[in-house]
Amino acid sequence: MRLRTLDFLSIWEEKAFEYQTMSMQLLARQIFICNSPDSVHHAFVGRAENFQRKSPQMRNALSPLLGDGLFVSDGETWRRRRRMVAPVLHSGRLGQFASIMVGAASELGGQWAALPPGSTVDALKAMAQLTAEIIGRTIFGRTLGAERTREVVEAFSEYQRHADQRDLLSLLGLPLSVPRWRSARITRSAARIHAILDEVIADLRDKDDAGSVVRMLMREDRGGALDAAALRNEAAVLFMAGHETTANCLAWAWYLLSQAPEAEDRLHRELDAVLGGRPPALADVPRLVYTRAIIEETLRLYPPVPLLAREAAREDTIRGRRVKAGALVIVVPWLLHRHRLFWREPDHFRPERFLPGHPDAPLKYSYVPFSVGPRTCAGLSFGLTEAIVCLATLARMVQLRLAPGAAVEPVCHLTLRPGDRLPMTVSARNARPATETDIAAVAMPCCPVARG
């Protein structure tokens, strides 16, 4: 009942940030939580074939929208779709997408910089619109357009409000065919999104927009496996993954930087030293090491997907404990990323721990914001590059501060958001030529410790 009535993040006791595994019987199902690097490796890498199937709760929450899309499909369908989607999102194609990322972020930065100093913006909504514009242009090319992009963003937000993973009927063992709470609202939101995507995909079949991801998928589909519904489902997966999670990450990054002036100053020094007042390019990303560290530390503290759940196909043993067939085996990044055994100052915002060679670098399998193993997010390179480029583009142009009196509380249903809105004041920032001190400061360690 607590799971049904409380936010997902509220159900964990303090000791959960110290346990390495947890097991409990909840209604008709065993729940087994992997909360250590070795247990994560066992379930998601070493024995991945036994724990590949997504949980009934996840399938119930997302299948009305994504159908048999890559994020929720299993078995041969998943393998076939993965083979088609992975090449389209490969890091080698980022050159085709980076200019879209920079262009969209620069447009927003210009709008913000032109506002009177101290103007208030909703950073969460702005990041959602920015990442939707980027993913819309990359997935659908020039076909989606600003108006339909806004409508899809609104429909996704509505869907998120009504769909979550707190599904007690699945824990009771009832099939997904049994209607769930808010099923009608979820269906309406999904139908609204489907109608737009179907219309856009139909337009793309008649147009030569070679740079769009949908057209690339059509070319990858040499065996004719993607009918109209399947193509729409994969487009919905890409839109959701590329829009929602990156938007949340950027919103949290703005919040954290507004509370950590030392980290913000070091970010500005890096941007001035590397970019010298110009917009970033893809070639700059490897040199923006502190910008990347900020994004990775943000993903640690506020993982966009704070729960990764699988269903055990067969009985297994993890760290000497029995896992029954049909059990839900869960990795909870919200717990793992703040674990007191594996992180120093786990609740503090310390981007330097992600700098190359830092002694506090994360242990392998203690940091899994993009999942891990065969089902690692296919868009990892795209999403990480998008977040780095957008933060660099905007932070060189403007400075954001949490609006006076604003309270920020993490809220989780499908993804982890800073509430329903994030009011911040914005002021223009003029990048200055880098000095030798700036360049030296970029390489120096610092220890911002604002509470996350």
C-alpha positions as a LaTeX table, in Angstrom:
\begin{tabular}{lrrr}
\hline
Residue & $x$ (\AA) & $y$ (\AA) & $z$ (\AA) \\
\hline
Met1 & 0.00 & 0.00 & 0.00 \\
Arg2 & 2.91 & 2.36 & 0.68 \\
Leu3 & 4.14 & 1.63 & $-2.85$ \\
Arg4 & 0.72 & 2.59 & $-4.20$ \\
Thr5 & 0.35 & 5.83 & $-2.25$ \\
Leu6 & 3.88 & 7.24 & $-1.95$ \\
Asp7 & 6.41 & 8.48 & $-4.43$ \\
Phe8 & 8.80 & 5.69 & $-5.46$ \\
Leu9 & 11.75 & 7.40 & $-3.75$ \\
Ser10 & 9.95 & 7.55 & $-0.40$ \\
Ile11 & 9.70 & 3.80 & 0.20 \\
Trp12 & 13.39 & 3.17 & 0.97 \\
Glu13 & 14.66 & 3.07 & 4.54 \\
Glu14 & 18.09 & 4.51 & 5.36 \\
Lys15 & 19.66 & 1.04 & 5.62 \\
Ala16 & 18.78 & 0.43 & 1.95 \\
Phe17 & 21.76 & 2.64 & 1.05 \\
Glu18 & 24.06 & 0.10 & 2.77 \\
Tyr19 & 22.59 & $-3.30$ & 1.91 \\
Gln20 & 24.22 & $-5.16$ & $-1.00$ \\
Thr21 & 21.15 & $-7.28$ & $-1.75$ \\
Met22 & 17.57 & $-7.22$ & $-0.51$ \\
Ser23 & 14.89 & $-9.87$ & $-0.88$ \\
Met24 & 11.23 & $-9.77$ & 0.12 \\
Gln25 & 7.93 & $-11.39$ & $-0.74$ \\
Leu26 & 5.42 & $-8.80$ & $-1.92$ \\
Leu27 & 1.99 & $-10.27$ & $-2.55$ \\
Ala28 & 2.43 & $-13.03$ & $-5.18$ \\
Arg29 & 6.00 & $-12.17$ & $-6.18$ \\
Gln30 & 9.50 & $-12.29$ & $-4.80$ \\
Ile31 & 11.31 & $-8.98$ & $-5.13$ \\
Phe32 & 15.11 & $-9.24$ & $-5.26$ \\
Ile33 & 17.19 & $-6.08$ & $-5.36$ \\
Cys34 & 20.80 & $-6.12$ & $-6.62$ \\
Asn35 & 22.60 & $-3.30$ & $-4.83$ \\
Ser36 & 26.29 & $-4.03$ & $-5.29$ \\
Pro37 & 28.61 & $-4.13$ & $-8.33$ \\
Asp38 & 28.97 & $-7.93$ & $-8.22$ \\
Ser39 & 25.23 & $-8.61$ & $-7.96$ \\
Val40 & 24.51 & $-6.12$ & $-10.77$ \\
His41 & 27.10 & $-7.86$ & $-12.93$ \\
His42 & 25.64 & $-11.29$ & $-12.15$ \\
Ala43 & 22.07 & $-10.41$ & $-13.14$ \\
Phe44 & 22.57 & $-7.92$ & $-15.97$ \\
Val45 & 25.81 & $-9.18$ & $-17.54$ \\
Gly46 & 26.93 & $-12.66$ & $-16.46$ \\
Arg47 & 23.43 & $-14.19$ & $-16.42$ \\
Ala48 & 21.74 & $-11.67$ & $-18.67$ \\
Glu49 & 19.93 & $-14.37$ & $-20.67$ \\
Asn50 & 18.01 & $-15.31$ & $-17.51$ \\
Phe51 & 17.08 & $-11.71$ & $-16.68$ \\
Gln52 & 16.40 & $-10.17$ & $-20.09$ \\
Arg53 & 12.61 & $-9.87$ & $-19.89$ \\
Lys54 & 11.37 & $-6.48$ & $-18.64$ \\
Ser55 & 9.14 & $-6.53$ & $-15.58$ \\
Pro56 & 5.33 & $-6.75$ & $-15.95$ \\
Gln57 & 5.10 & $-3.33$ & $-14.31$ \\
Met58 & 7.38 & $-1.78$ & $-16.93$ \\
Arg59 & 5.55 & $-3.48$ & $-19.78$ \\
Asn60 & 2.20 & $-2.36$ & $-18.40$ \\
Ala61 & 3.40 & 1.22 & $-17.95$ \\
Leu62 & 4.92 & 1.57 & $-21.41$ \\
Ser63 & 3.37 & $-0.93$ & $-23.82$ \\
Pro64 & 0.29 & 1.25 & $-24.52$ \\
Leu65 & 2.70 & 3.84 & $-25.91$ \\
Leu66 & 5.64 & 1.80 & $-27.19$ \\
Gly67 & 3.91 & $-1.43$ & $-28.27$ \\
Asp68 & 6.61 & $-3.95$ & $-29.18$ \\
Gly69 & 9.31 & $-1.26$ & $-29.35$ \\
Leu70 & 12.92 & $-1.96$ & $-28.42$ \\
Phe71 & 12.59 & $-0.68$ & $-24.84$ \\
Val72 & 9.95 & $-3.24$ & $-23.79$ \\
Ser73 & 10.27 & $-6.09$ & $-26.32$ \\
Asp74 & 12.05 & $-9.38$ & $-25.59$ \\
Gly75 & 13.50 & $-12.40$ & $-27.35$ \\
Glu76 & 13.86 & $-12.46$ & $-31.11$ \\
Thr77 & 11.83 & $-9.27$ & $-31.59$ \\
Trp78 & 14.25 & $-7.39$ & $-29.34$ \\
Arg79 & 17.33 & $-8.88$ & $-31.04$ \\
Arg80 & 16.05 & $-8.03$ & $-34.52$ \\
Arg81 & 15.12 & $-4.47$ & $-33.59$ \\
Arg82 & 18.40 & $-3.92$ & $-31.76$ \\
Arg83 & 20.32 & $-4.93$ & $-34.89$ \\
Met84 & 18.42 & $-2.27$ & $-36.86$ \\
Val85 & 18.45 & 0.57 & $-34.31$ \\
Ala86 & 22.06 & 0.30 & $-33.06$ \\
Pro87 & 23.74 & 1.25 & $-36.38$ \\
Val88 & 21.46 & 4.27 & $-36.78$ \\
Leu89 & 22.48 & 5.65 & $-33.36$ \\
His90 & 26.14 & 4.59 & $-33.55$ \\
Ser91 & 28.65 & 7.18 & $-32.34$ \\
Gly92 & 30.02 & 7.35 & $-35.88$ \\
Arg93 & 26.83 & 9.13 & $-36.95$ \\
Leu94 & 27.04 & 11.84 & $-34.28$ \\
Gly95 & 28.55 & 14.23 & $-36.82$ \\
Gln96 & 25.18 & 14.23 & $-38.60$ \\
Phe97 & 23.35 & 15.17 & $-35.40$ \\
Ala98 & 25.72 & 17.49 & $-33.49$ \\
Ser99 & 24.97 & 20.57 & $-35.60$ \\
Ile100 & 21.24 & 20.10 & $-34.87$ \\
Met101 & 21.98 & 19.94 & $-31.14$ \\
Val102 & 24.13 & 23.10 & $-31.21$ \\
Gly103 & 21.68 & 24.97 & $-33.43$ \\
Ala104 & 18.64 & 24.26 & $-31.26$ \\
Ala105 & 20.50 & 25.08 & $-28.02$ \\
Ser106 & 21.92 & 28.29 & $-29.51$ \\
Glu107 & 18.41 & 29.41 & $-30.48$ \\
Leu108 & 17.21 & 28.93 & $-26.91$ \\
Gly109 & 20.33 & 30.58 & $-25.48$ \\
Gly110 & 19.78 & 33.61 & $-27.68$ \\
Gln111 & 16.18 & 33.91 & $-26.52$ \\
Trp112 & 17.20 & 33.66 & $-22.87$ \\
Ala113 & 20.10 & 36.11 & $-23.24$ \\
Ala114 & 17.70 & 38.70 & $-24.71$ \\
Leu115 & 15.41 & 38.59 & $-21.66$ \\
Pro116 & 15.66 & 41.34 & $-19.02$ \\
Pro117 & 18.15 & 40.27 & $-16.28$ \\
Gly118 & 16.39 & 38.37 & $-13.52$ \\
Ser119 & 13.56 & 37.09 & $-15.72$ \\
Thr120 & 12.09 & 33.79 & $-14.53$ \\
Val121 & 11.91 & 30.74 & $-16.77$ \\
Asp122 & 10.73 & 27.19 & $-16.16$ \\
Ala123 & 13.97 & 25.33 & $-16.78$ \\
Leu124 & 12.27 & 21.90 & $-16.76$ \\
Lys125 & 9.77 & 22.89 & $-19.43$ \\
Ala126 & 12.47 & 24.66 & $-21.45$ \\
Met127 & 14.76 & 21.62 & $-21.40$ \\
Ala128 & 11.84 & 19.40 & $-22.41$ \\
Gln129 & 11.07 & 21.63 & $-25.38$ \\
Leu130 & 14.76 & 21.89 & $-26.33$ \\
Thr131 & 15.43 & 18.15 & $-26.29$ \\
Ala132 & 12.12 & 17.47 & $-28.05$ \\
Glu133 & 13.13 & 19.90 & $-30.79$ \\
Ile134 & 16.49 & 18.15 & $-31.14$ \\
Ile135 & 15.10 & 14.61 & $-31.13$ \\
Gly136 & 12.27 & 15.70 & $-33.43$ \\
Arg137 & 14.71 & 17.10 & $-35.98$ \\
Thr138 & 17.00 & 14.07 & $-35.80$ \\
Ile139 & 14.29 & 11.38 & $-35.87$ \\
Phe140 & 11.93 & 13.04 & $-38.33$ \\
Gly141 & 14.15 & 15.58 & $-40.09$ \\
Arg142 & 12.28 & 18.69 & $-41.20$ \\
Thr143 & 8.91 & 16.92 & $-41.25$ \\
Leu144 & 7.75 & 17.16 & $-37.62$ \\
Gly145 & 7.75 & 20.93 & $-37.23$ \\
Ala146 & 7.53 & 23.11 & $-34.12$ \\
Glu147 & 3.76 & 22.86 & $-33.64$ \\
Arg148 & 3.62 & 19.06 & $-33.78$ \\
Thr149 & 6.74 & 18.87 & $-31.59$ \\
Arg150 & 4.98 & 20.89 & $-28.88$ \\
Glu151 & 1.91 & 18.67 & $-29.13$ \\
Val152 & 3.98 & 15.50 & $-28.74$ \\
Val153 & 5.78 & 17.00 & $-25.70$ \\
Glu154 & 2.46 & 17.85 & $-24.06$ \\
Ala155 & 1.11 & 14.36 & $-24.76$ \\
Phe156 & 4.26 & 12.71 & $-23.35$ \\
Ser157 & 3.95 & 14.80 & $-20.17$ \\
Glu158 & 0.30 & 13.80 & $-19.85$ \\
Tyr159 & 1.20 & 10.14 & $-20.38$ \\
Gln160 & 3.91 & 10.36 & $-17.71$ \\
Arg161 & 1.45 & 11.81 & $-15.18$ \\
His162 & $-0.87$ & 8.82 & $-15.54$ \\
Ala163 & 1.54 & 5.90 & $-16.09$ \\
Asp164 & 3.96 & 4.52 & $-13.55$ \\
Gln165 & 5.42 & 1.24 & $-12.30$ \\
Arg166 & 3.48 & 0.98 & $-9.01$ \\
Asp167 & 1.28 & $-1.80$ & $-10.39$ \\
Leu168 & $-0.13$ & $-3.96$ & $-7.60$ \\
Leu169 & $-2.24$ & $-6.06$ & $-9.99$ \\
Ser170 & 0.95 & $-7.43$ & $-11.59$ \\
Leu171 & 2.31 & $-8.23$ & $-8.15$ \\
Leu172 & $-0.89$ & $-10.22$ & $-7.55$ \\
Gly173 & $-0.09$ & $-12.18$ & $-10.71$ \\
Leu174 & $-2.96$ & $-10.80$ & $-12.81$ \\
Pro175 & $-2.25$ & $-10.55$ & $-16.58$ \\
Leu176 & $-1.78$ & $-7.23$ & $-18.36$ \\
Ser177 & $-5.14$ & $-7.71$ & $-20.10$ \\
Val178 & $-6.89$ & $-6.81$ & $-16.82$ \\
Pro179 & $-7.63$ & $-3.04$ & $-16.89$ \\
Arg180 & $-5.44$ & $-0.92$ & $-14.62$ \\
Trp181 & $-6.03$ & 2.29 & $-12.74$ \\
Arg182 & $-6.09$ & 5.26 & $-15.13$ \\
Ser183 & $-6.04$ & 2.92 & $-18.16$ \\
Ala184 & $-8.43$ & 5.13 & $-20.13$ \\
Arg185 & $-6.31$ & 8.26 & $-19.62$ \\
Ile186 & $-3.15$ & 6.38 & $-20.58$ \\
Thr187 & $-4.81$ & 5.06 & $-23.73$ \\
Arg188 & $-5.97$ & 8.54 & $-24.75$ \\
Ser189 & $-2.51$ & 10.04 & $-24.27$ \\
Ala190 & $-0.88$ & 7.22 & $-26.26$ \\
Ala191 & $-3.45$ & 7.55 & $-29.06$ \\
Arg192 & $-2.72$ & 11.27 & $-29.30$ \\
Ile193 & 1.00 & 10.58 & $-29.75$ \\
His194 & 0.40 & 7.70 & $-32.18$ \\
Ala195 & $-1.77$ & 9.87 & $-34.42$ \\
Ile196 & 0.97 & 12.48 & $-34.79$ \\
Leu197 & 3.76 & 9.93 & $-35.34$ \\
Asp198 & 1.72 & 7.97 & $-37.91$ \\
Glu199 & 1.04 & 11.17 & $-39.82$ \\
Val200 & 4.69 & 12.23 & $-39.82$ \\
Ile201 & 5.98 & 8.78 & $-40.82$ \\
Ala202 & 3.50 & 8.67 & $-43.70$ \\
Asp203 & 4.84 & 12.03 & $-44.87$ \\
Leu204 & 8.42 & 10.76 & $-44.64$ \\
Arg205 & 7.73 & 7.76 & $-46.86$ \\
Asp206 & 7.00 & 10.21 & $-49.67$ \\
Lys207 & 9.90 & 12.59 & $-49.00$ \\
Asp208 & 13.64 & 12.33 & $-49.46$ \\
Asp209 & 14.79 & 13.39 & $-45.99$ \\
Ala210 & 17.87 & 11.20 & $-45.96$ \\
Gly211 & 19.26 & 12.60 & $-42.70$ \\
Ser212 & 16.31 & 11.58 & $-40.52$ \\
Val213 & 16.55 & 8.54 & $-38.25$ \\
Val214 & 13.20 & 7.21 & $-39.50$ \\
Arg215 & 14.49 & 7.19 & $-43.08$ \\
Met216 & 17.65 & 5.46 & $-41.87$ \\
Leu217 & 15.52 & 2.81 & $-40.14$ \\
Met218 & 13.57 & 2.30 & $-43.35$ \\
Arg219 & 16.86 & 1.63 & $-45.13$ \\
Glu220 & 18.08 & $-0.73$ & $-42.34$ \\
Asp221 & 14.81 & $-2.70$ & $-42.59$ \\
Arg222 & 15.97 & $-4.80$ & $-45.51$ \\
Gly223 & 13.91 & $-7.81$ & $-44.45$ \\
Gly224 & 10.64 & $-5.94$ & $-44.25$ \\
Ala225 & 10.28 & $-6.52$ & $-40.50$ \\
Leu226 & 9.02 & $-3.01$ & $-39.73$ \\
Asp227 & 5.42 & $-2.45$ & $-40.72$ \\
Ala228 & 3.82 & 0.94 & $-40.09$ \\
Ala229 & 3.00 & 0.17 & $-36.44$ \\
Ala230 & 6.49 & $-1.24$ & $-35.69$ \\
Leu231 & 8.19 & 1.77 & $-37.27$ \\
Arg232 & 5.99 & 4.08 & $-35.20$ \\
Asn233 & 6.80 & 2.10 & $-32.03$ \\
Glu234 & 10.56 & 2.44 & $-32.58$ \\
Ala235 & 10.14 & 6.15 & $-33.32$ \\
Ala236 & 8.22 & 6.51 & $-30.05$ \\
Val237 & 10.98 & 4.69 & $-28.15$ \\
Leu238 & 13.63 & 6.99 & $-29.61$ \\
Phe239 & 11.56 & 10.10 & $-28.96$ \\
Met240 & 10.85 & 9.13 & $-25.35$ \\
Ala241 & 14.42 & 8.06 & $-24.57$ \\
Gly242 & 16.06 & 10.99 & $-26.35$ \\
His243 & 13.67 & 13.64 & $-25.09$ \\
Glu244 & 12.50 & 12.83 & $-21.57$ \\
Thr245 & 15.69 & 11.49 & $-19.98$ \\
Thr246 & 18.05 & 14.13 & $-21.39$ \\
Ala247 & 15.62 & 16.93 & $-20.48$ \\
Asn248 & 15.50 & 15.73 & $-16.88$ \\
Cys249 & 19.30 & 15.43 & $-16.72$ \\
Leu250 & 19.79 & 18.98 & $-17.99$ \\
Ala251 & 17.16 & 20.39 & $-15.62$ \\
Trp252 & 18.86 & 18.73 & $-12.66$ \\
Ala253 & 22.27 & 19.97 & $-13.85$ \\
Trp254 & 21.01 & 23.58 & $-13.84$ \\
Tyr255 & 19.65 & 23.11 & $-10.33$ \\
Leu256 & 22.89 & 21.57 & $-9.02$ \\
Leu257 & 25.09 & 24.24 & $-10.61$ \\
Ser258 & 22.93 & 26.97 & $-9.09$ \\
Gln259 & 23.73 & 25.48 & $-5.67$ \\
Ala260 & 27.47 & 24.95 & $-6.32$ \\
Pro261 & 29.20 & 28.22 & $-7.32$ \\
Glu262 & 32.68 & 26.64 & $-7.35$ \\
Ala263 & 31.57 & 24.01 & $-9.85$ \\
Glu264 & 29.78 & 26.63 & $-11.95$ \\
Asp265 & 32.88 & 28.83 & $-12.00$ \\
Arg266 & 35.05 & 25.92 & $-13.07$ \\
Leu267 & 32.57 & 25.09 & $-15.83$ \\
His268 & 32.73 & 28.67 & $-17.13$ \\
Arg269 & 36.52 & 28.60 & $-17.06$ \\
Glu270 & 36.56 & 25.43 & $-19.11$ \\
Leu271 & 34.08 & 26.79 & $-21.64$ \\
Asp272 & 36.06 & 30.03 & $-22.01$ \\
Ala273 & 39.33 & 28.11 & $-22.39$ \\
Val274 & 38.07 & 25.50 & $-24.86$ \\
Leu275 & 35.53 & 27.48 & $-26.87$ \\
Gly276 & 36.87 & 31.02 & $-26.68$ \\
Gly277 & 33.41 & 32.55 & $-27.09$ \\
Arg278 & 32.21 & 30.43 & $-30.02$ \\
Pro279 & 29.56 & 27.69 & $-30.01$ \\
Pro280 & 30.83 & 24.16 & $-29.39$ \\
Ala281 & 31.34 & 21.60 & $-32.13$ \\
Leu282 & 31.47 & 17.82 & $-31.95$ \\
Ala283 & 35.27 & 17.99 & $-32.04$ \\
Asp284 & 35.22 & 19.98 & $-28.79$ \\
Val285 & 33.37 & 17.34 & $-26.78$ \\
Pro286 & 36.49 & 15.28 & $-25.84$ \\
Arg287 & 38.08 & 18.48 & $-24.48$ \\
Leu288 & 35.05 & 19.45 & $-22.37$ \\
Val289 & 36.08 & 17.04 & $-19.63$ \\
Tyr290 & 34.62 & 18.99 & $-16.71$ \\
Thr291 & 31.36 & 19.65 & $-18.59$ \\
Arg292 & 31.05 & 15.91 & $-19.09$ \\
Ala293 & 31.89 & 15.29 & $-15.43$ \\
Ile294 & 29.01 & 17.60 & $-14.42$ \\
Ile295 & 26.61 & 15.62 & $-16.60$ \\
Glu296 & 27.83 & 12.28 & $-15.24$ \\
Glu297 & 27.64 & 13.44 & $-11.62$ \\
Thr298 & 24.12 & 14.71 & $-12.30$ \\
Leu299 & 23.19 & 11.31 & $-13.71$ \\
Arg300 & 24.62 & 9.71 & $-10.58$ \\
Leu301 & 22.65 & 11.82 & $-8.13$ \\
Tyr302 & 19.45 & 12.01 & $-10.17$ \\
Pro303 & 19.34 & 9.03 & $-12.57$ \\
Pro304 & 16.54 & 9.72 & $-15.08$ \\
Val305 & 15.42 & 6.09 & $-14.88$ \\
Pro306 & 15.88 & 5.25 & $-11.18$ \\
Leu307 & 14.65 & 1.64 & $-11.40$ \\
Leu308 & 15.69 & $-1.15$ & $-13.79$ \\
Ala309 & 13.53 & $-4.24$ & $-13.38$ \\
Arg310 & 13.72 & $-7.70$ & $-14.96$ \\
Glu311 & 11.76 & $-10.94$ & $-14.56$ \\
Ala312 & 13.71 & $-14.12$ & $-13.76$ \\
Ala313 & 13.06 & $-16.79$ & $-16.38$ \\
Arg314 & 14.51 & $-19.55$ & $-14.20$ \\
Glu315 & 15.58 & $-20.00$ & $-10.60$ \\
Asp316 & 19.01 & $-18.58$ & $-9.79$ \\
Thr317 & 21.31 & $-17.75$ & $-6.88$ \\
Ile318 & 22.77 & $-14.27$ & $-6.30$ \\
Arg319 & 25.32 & $-13.71$ & $-3.53$ \\
Gly320 & 24.22 & $-17.01$ & $-1.97$ \\
Arg321 & 20.54 & $-16.09$ & $-1.91$ \\
Arg322 & 17.84 & $-17.96$ & $-3.82$ \\
Val323 & 16.02 & $-16.10$ & $-6.59$ \\
Lys324 & 12.82 & $-17.85$ & $-7.63$ \\
Ala325 & 11.65 & $-18.25$ & $-11.22$ \\
Gly326 & 9.29 & $-15.36$ & $-11.96$ \\
Ala327 & 10.90 & $-13.09$ & $-9.34$ \\
Leu328 & 11.35 & $-9.41$ & $-10.09$ \\
Val329 & 15.09 & $-8.71$ & $-10.06$ \\
Ile330 & 15.69 & $-5.01$ & $-9.72$ \\
Val331 & 18.65 & $-2.65$ & $-9.89$ \\
Val332 & 17.80 & 0.70 & $-8.31$ \\
Pro333 & 20.28 & 3.36 & $-9.51$ \\
Trp334 & 18.80 & 5.77 & $-6.95$ \\
Leu335 & 20.19 & 3.46 & $-4.23$ \\
Leu336 & 23.27 & 2.12 & $-6.00$ \\
His337 & 24.52 & 5.57 & $-7.03$ \\
Arg338 & 24.31 & 6.82 & $-3.42$ \\
His339 & 25.54 & 3.62 & $-1.76$ \\
Arg340 & 27.63 & 4.35 & 1.32 \\
Leu341 & 30.09 & 1.51 & 0.68 \\
Phe342 & 30.94 & 2.44 & $-2.91$ \\
Trp343 & 30.94 & 6.26 & $-2.96$ \\
Arg344 & 32.72 & 8.86 & $-0.85$ \\
Glu345 & 30.30 & 11.62 & 0.18 \\
Pro346 & 27.56 & 9.88 & $-1.79$ \\
Asp347 & 24.96 & 12.65 & $-1.33$ \\
His348 & 27.31 & 15.47 & $-2.37$ \\
Phe349 & 27.65 & 17.02 & $-5.82$ \\
Arg350 & 31.31 & 16.40 & $-6.68$ \\
Pro351 & 31.81 & 16.36 & $-10.48$ \\
Glu352 & 35.57 & 15.89 & $-10.14$ \\
Arg353 & 35.05 & 12.24 & $-9.18$ \\
Phe354 & 34.35 & 11.64 & $-12.90$ \\
Leu355 & 37.51 & 13.33 & $-14.15$ \\
Pro356 & 40.08 & 11.01 & $-15.75$ \\
Gly357 & 42.37 & 9.39 & $-13.20$ \\
His358 & 40.53 & 10.69 & $-10.13$ \\
Pro359 & 40.91 & 8.41 & $-7.07$ \\
Asp360 & 37.15 & 8.53 & $-6.41$ \\
Ala361 & 36.24 & 7.23 & $-9.86$ \\
Pro362 & 33.25 & 4.87 & $-9.71$ \\
Leu363 & 33.72 & 1.13 & $-9.44$ \\
Lys364 & 32.60 & $-0.80$ & $-12.49$ \\
Tyr365 & 28.88 & $-1.67$ & $-12.22$ \\
Ser366 & 28.32 & 0.82 & $-9.39$ \\
Tyr367 & 27.24 & 3.46 & $-11.93$ \\
Val368 & 24.54 & 2.42 & $-14.39$ \\
Pro369 & 22.52 & 5.46 & $-15.59$ \\
Phe370 & 22.13 & 3.90 & $-19.06$ \\
Ser371 & 21.57 & 0.36 & $-17.74$ \\
Val372 & 24.28 & $-2.26$ & $-18.34$ \\
Gly373 & 24.84 & $-5.49$ & $-20.25$ \\
Pro374 & 23.11 & $-6.45$ & $-23.52$ \\
Arg375 & 20.25 & $-4.03$ & $-22.83$ \\
Thr376 & 22.46 & $-0.98$ & $-22.36$ \\
Cys377 & 20.70 & 2.01 & $-23.90$ \\
Ala378 & 21.32 & 2.01 & $-27.66$ \\
Gly379 & 21.32 & 5.81 & $-27.61$ \\
Leu380 & 23.98 & 6.18 & $-24.90$ \\
Ser381 & 26.46 & 8.09 & $-27.09$ \\
Phe382 & 23.71 & 10.25 & $-28.57$ \\
Gly383 & 22.21 & 11.16 & $-25.18$ \\
Leu384 & 25.51 & 11.87 & $-23.45$ \\
Thr385 & 26.75 & 14.00 & $-26.35$ \\
Glu386 & 23.43 & 15.86 & $-26.48$ \\
Ala387 & 23.58 & 16.70 & $-22.77$ \\
Ile388 & 27.22 & 17.88 & $-22.94$ \\
Val389 & 26.66 & 19.98 & $-26.06$ \\
Cys390 & 23.45 & 21.58 & $-24.75$ \\
Leu391 & 24.95 & 22.43 & $-21.36$ \\
Ala392 & 28.09 & 23.88 & $-22.96$ \\
Thr393 & 26.11 & 25.90 & $-25.51$ \\
Leu394 & 23.74 & 27.41 & $-22.96$ \\
Ala395 & 26.18 & 27.88 & $-20.07$ \\
Arg396 & 28.51 & 29.98 & $-22.21$ \\
Met397 & 25.57 & 32.31 & $-23.00$ \\
Val398 & 23.52 & 32.51 & $-19.80$ \\
Gln399 & 23.58 & 31.90 & $-16.06$ \\
Leu400 & 20.63 & 30.37 & $-14.19$ \\
Arg401 & 19.74 & 30.74 & $-10.52$ \\
Leu402 & 17.02 & 28.96 & $-8.58$ \\
Ala403 & 14.14 & 31.41 & $-8.20$ \\
Pro404 & 13.73 & 32.83 & $-4.67$ \\
Gly405 & 11.39 & 30.72 & $-2.59$ \\
Ala406 & 11.40 & 27.81 & $-5.04$ \\
Ala407 & 11.46 & 24.36 & $-3.43$ \\
Val408 & 12.87 & 21.44 & $-5.43$ \\
Glu409 & 11.84 & 17.90 & $-4.57$ \\
Pro410 & 12.57 & 14.84 & $-6.73$ \\
Val411 & 9.41 & 13.13 & $-7.96$ \\
Cys412 & 9.47 & 9.75 & $-9.66$ \\
His413 & 6.85 & 7.88 & $-11.62$ \\
Leu414 & 8.32 & 6.66 & $-14.91$ \\
Thr415 & 11.33 & 9.00 & $-14.75$ \\
Leu416 & 12.91 & 11.21 & $-12.10$ \\
Arg417 & 11.92 & 14.87 & $-12.38$ \\
Pro418 & 12.47 & 17.94 & $-10.16$ \\
Gly419 & 8.72 & 18.21 & $-9.57$ \\
Asp420 & 6.38 & 19.58 & $-12.21$ \\
Arg421 & 8.36 & 22.77 & $-12.84$ \\
Leu422 & 11.76 & 24.29 & $-12.08$ \\
Pro423 & 11.54 & 28.12 & $-11.80$ \\
Met424 & 14.93 & 29.78 & $-12.34$ \\
Thr425 & 16.05 & 33.32 & $-13.00$ \\
Val426 & 18.15 & 33.90 & $-16.09$ \\
Ser427 & 20.76 & 36.49 & $-16.97$ \\
Ala428 & 23.04 & 36.84 & $-19.97$ \\
Arg429 & 26.68 & 35.86 & $-19.61$ \\
Asn430 & 29.41 & 37.30 & $-21.81$ \\
Ala431 & 32.17 & 34.78 & $-22.43$ \\
Arg432 & 35.59 & 36.34 & $-22.02$ \\
Pro433 & 38.91 & 35.40 & $-23.63$ \\
Ala434 & 40.64 & 32.66 & $-21.70$ \\
Thr435 & 43.67 & 33.58 & $-19.59$ \\
Glu436 & 46.51 & 31.32 & $-18.54$ \\
Thr437 & 44.87 & 31.16 & $-15.13$ \\
Asp438 & 41.64 & 29.90 & $-16.70$ \\
Ile439 & 43.45 & 27.21 & $-18.65$ \\
Ala440 & 45.35 & 26.10 & $-15.54$ \\
Ala441 & 42.15 & 26.08 & $-13.46$ \\
Val442 & 40.50 & 23.69 & $-15.88$ \\
Ala443 & 43.09 & 21.06 & $-15.02$ \\
Met444 & 43.13 & 21.73 & $-11.25$ \\
Pro445 & 41.06 & 19.60 & $-8.84$ \\
Cys446 & 38.32 & 21.27 & $-6.82$ \\
Cys447 & 35.75 & 20.00 & $-4.35$ \\
Pro448 & 32.29 & 21.55 & $-4.68$ \\
Val449 & 30.12 & 19.98 & $-2.03$ \\
Ala450 & 26.62 & 21.39 & $-2.51$ \\
Arg451 & 24.00 & 18.96 & $-1.26$ \\
Gly452 & 22.30 & 16.97 & $-4.02$ \\
\hline
\end{tabular}
